[in-house]
């Protein structure tokens, strides 16, 4: 069984930065895509970005391109999300996910079978 734990969320002013971390335990995720998703109140969980099992990408949703950066550290079985120039609309619970259902597009939630508990990011205006 894989266990994902996110950390690094918090409250920040618009224009500020946060770095989220996701540490995996239970097995190596070297053959898994690692993604970040977010869910704002009253909205569906949406794709933020991912880095594939082979190291392709990272890929991002348009709204965060140029502001967010995903990196992966295979030796630590970890993935990170550096968020800069944060906006109030980035406020959401952020989830780390891992999946090897590679027949799904990397932005599809169904491609990820392991999920963290989520960490709250709040950006004030």
N, C-alpha and C positions, 0 to 999 in steps of 0.2 A: 504494500500500500504506500502511496506517495502522499506526503504531507507538505503543503506549501504554506509558508508564513510570510506575510508582508509586514513591512515596517517603514516608518519615515513620513507618514501622513501628518497633517496638522493644519493649523490656521496660518495663512500668510496674506499679506496685502497684495493687491493687484500689481503686477510687474515684478513680483518676487519669484523666488525659486524654491523648489523642494526636490529631494532625491528619494525615490522609493526603492526599497530593496525587497527581493523575494528570495528566500532560501528554501531549497527543497531537501527533503530527507526521505529515506525509505528505499530509494533506488536511484541509480544514475539516470539523468534525463538527457543524455547525450544524443539520443535518437528522437527527441521530442522537439516540436516547435514550442517556443516560449512566448506567450503573449500577455499583453495588458489590455484590460477592458475597464470600462467605468459605467456607473449607473447613477444618474441624477434622480432626485425625487420625482416620482410620477412618470419617469421615462424608462424605456427599455435599456437593457445593458448593451453598450455599444463598444465596438472595436476601437482601440487606441493605437496599438502598434504591436509588432512582433518581430522576432528574429527566428529564422528557421533552424531545424536540427543541423543542417549542413552549414549554417553560418550565413546563408543568403539574407539579404536585407541589411538593416532593418527596413520594414515597411510601416507606414503610418497612415492614419486617416488624415484627410486634407486639413482639418481644423487645427491639427497640432504640428504639422510639418514646419520645420524651421525653428520650432520652440522646444520640442521634446526629443530626447535621444535615448534609445534603448541600447543597452550593452549586456553582454553575457560573459560569465566567467565559468567555463566548464569545470575547472579544477575544484571550484567551490559549489558547483551545482546551483548557481545563483544567476539571477537576472536583475537588472536595474533599470529604473526609469528616471532620467534626469529631466525635470520640468522647469523651464525658464520662461520668463515673460508671462507669468500666469495671469489668467483673466477670470473674472467672476464666473463666466460660463464653464470654466474647467471644474467648478465645484461638483464633487461627486464622491461616491465610494469607488475606490480603485481596486481592481482584482487582478491578481496574477493567475495565469493559467498555463497548463502544460498539456500537450496532446501529441499523439502519434497517428491520428486518423488523417493521414496525409491525402486521402481522396477528397477531403473537404478543402475549400479555399482557406487560407490562413486567417482570414478575417471572420470566418464563420464560427460561432460559438460551439457548434456541434463537433468541431474538430478538436475540441479540448475536453479531456475527461477528468482532469485534475484541476481543482480550483482552491485558491486561498480563501481566507475568511473575509478579506477586504480591509482596506484602511481608508479612513475619511480624509479627504482633502477639501478644505474650505478656503476660498479666495474672496477676500473682502474688497469692496470697491473704495 
